[in-house]
Amino acid sequence: MKYKRILLKLSGEALMGDKQFGIDNKRLMQYAQDIKEIVDLKVEVGIVIGGGNIFRGVQAEKGGMDRTQGDYMGMLATMINSMALQSALETIGLYTRLQSAIDMKQIAEPYIKRKAVRHLEKGRVVIFGSGTGNPFFTTDSAASLRAVEIDCDVILKGTRVDGVYDSDPEKNPSAQKYDTLSFDKAYENKLKIMDMTAFTLCKENNIPVVVFDMNIPGNLKKVILGNKVGTLVTV
């Protein structure tokens, strides 16, 4: 087994499935089953999920809304997704904890590093909601920050594509996929993997990132076992 403790980053948009917005229950349960597969292997799993299927602060700003207000609304959207994923995981028998960077004591614990690590050591899946708790930071940055704090071996970025390409594969059929990639090369070629804050945190703390297609059942387990899936970004 290649990784013992991981931070799984999921996009909110991926939860939509074929819908225009919201949560597709089939996609949610597929994710839950895939996560259970690696928990059964004794992998310690932390999760950060975006909120773009419900609300995006950046888009709200373009419409004239105050960016800070929009970002806080986006953080609430991540909590809705986090609660949905928590429910799906518990439905199939996993033990979970939801921690929030914003105080929401009725529905989640406050984020405390030592508590999070203890939960992981006990085999619980820990979901980190509300991003970093600060406006102007993405959930990619939150994923990188939590991965550094709780000492993860890797960040697994589950997306709709099967890795990192030199151009958008959905627009360019001849786009070339990278099997491995350095942080520096990704930066030089302006490849949109994560935002710069997240990227810098990973590089400076030597945390590799694997970008892979989460929508293919079983892919997550293959990554954990060290199979060649997606693109590995390292120092």
N, C-alpha and C positions, 0 to 999 in steps of 0.2 A: 504494500500500500504506500503510495507516494506522499500523501499528505495526512497529517493527524488532526490539525485544527484549521478550519477554513472559514473564510468570510464569503458568503454567497451574495452577490449583488444582482438583484432582479429589477428589471424596468417595470414601471407601472403599465406602460403601453402593452407589454407582452401579456398582461392579464386580460386584456380585452378580447383575445382570441380573434374571432371574425366580426366582433361587434364594433360599433363606432365609438363607444365609450363604456365605462363601467367594468364589471368583472364577469368573465366567462367561467362558470362553475366547472366545466370540463377541464379547462386549462389549469384552473386552480388545483383541482384534484390530481391532475397529472404531475404538477410540480410537487405536491405533497407526497405522492408515491415515490417520486425520484429522490426526494430528500430522505424519506424513510429508508430507502435502499442503502444510503451511505451511513445513516445513523446506526443501522443494523450491523455495519462493519466497524462500529465503535469510533467513527469519525466525530469530532466535536464541531458542531455547526452553529455559526452566527450568521444572521441574515439581515441585509438592508434592502428595502424595496422602495422604489420611487412612487410618485403619485400622479404621473402624467396622464393616466387613463381617466383621472377625475379633474385635476386642476394643475396648471403650470403657472408659476409666478411670473416667469419671463414673458409669456404670452399675454398675461394680464397687464403687464407694464406697457406693452405695445398698444393696448387698448385704452391707455390713459390712467390705469390704476397705479397707485403708489406701490413701488417695487417691494418695500418692506412688508406692507400689508399683504400683497400677493404672495410673497414667499412664506409668510406665516400660514396663509390659506393652503399653500402647497404642502406644508408640514402636516396639517390636519388630514390632507388627502393621503399622505403616506401612512398615517395611523389607521385610516379606514382599511387600506390594503393589508396592513400588518395584522389587524384584527381578523380579517377574512382568512389570511394564510394561517394564523394561529388556530382558528377554528377548524380549518381543513386538516391541519396536522394532528390536532387532538382527536378528531373524528376517527383517524386511522391508528390511534393508540400511542402517539408520541407525547412525551412530556415537554412542555414549552414554558418560556417566560417572555413576556413582552416588556421591554424597557423603553421609556420615552425620554427624549432630551428636554421636553417641556413637561411641567408638572401636570399629570392627569391621573391622580391617585385612584379615581374610581375604576379606571380601566387598565392601568399599567404601572409598573414599578418605575421610580426614577432611575435614570442611567447611573449606575455605580460600577466602576470597573471591577472591583474585587467581588462584588455579587455576581456580575456577569461571568467572570472566570470560574467561580465556584459552581454556578449552574452548569457551565460547559463540562466541568470535571465530573459532575453527577449525571451526565448524559442527556441533559435537557437542551433543546434547541432554543437559542436566544435570538429573538427578533428585536432589532434596534429601530425604533420609530422616531419620527419628527426630525430626521436629518441630524444636523449638528446642534439644532436648537437656535441657530442664528440665521438671519436673512443673508442673502448674497453668497450662500454656500450650497452647492448641489448635493444630491444624495450620493453621487460618486465620491465627493470629498468626505462625506459622512462614512461611507464604506471604507475608504482608505484610513481615515482617522481611527475608526473602531478596530480595524485590522491591526494597526500599529499598537494601539493601547492594550489589546487583549493578546498580543503576540501570536498572530496567525501565521501559518506557513505560506499561505497564498490567498489571493483574491480571485474568486471565480466569477467572471462577469457573464451571466447568462443573457443572451440576446436572441434576435430573430435570424441572425446570419451565422455561418459556421466558422467564423474567424475574422481576422483583419486582412483587408485587401488594400491594394495600392490606389484604388478608386472605388466608388460606390458600385457594388456588384448588381444592385437592383436597377441601376441606370446604364452600366457599362458591362455587357456580356463577356468582354475579353479581360475583365479585371483580374489581376493576379493575386493569389492568396499567399500570405506569409505563414510558414510553419513556426518559425521563431523570429524574434524581433527584439532589438534593444530599445530602451527608453529613449536614448539619444536619436536613433534613427527615426523612431515614431514622431519625435518632436521636429526633427529636420524636415521630414516629409509631410508635416502637418496632418498626420493621420488622426482622425477624430475617434479616439478610443475612450478617453476620459478627459475631464477638464484639467487644466494645467495645475491647479492646486492639488487635486487628487494624484495626478501623475508625479508631481514633485515629491509628495509624501511617500509614495511607493518607492521611487528611485532612491531617495535619501535614506530610507530605512530598509532597503534591499528586500522588498516584498514583491515577488513576481505576480504577474496578472495573467490569467488564462481567459481568453475570450472565446466563447463557444456557443453553439446553438442549443439553448435550453428547451426548445420546443420539440426536440427529438427525444422520446422516452429512452432512458438508459444512458444518455450522453454524460450526465453528471457522474454516474458511477464509473464510467470509462475514464473520465478525467482523474478521478480519485485513484484509480488503479494504475495510472501512469500511461494509459494508451494515448496514441497520437490523435487527439481531438482538438480542433480549434487552433488558436495561435497562442504561443507562449511568449510573453513580453518580460524581459529580464534586464538587469543591469549589464 
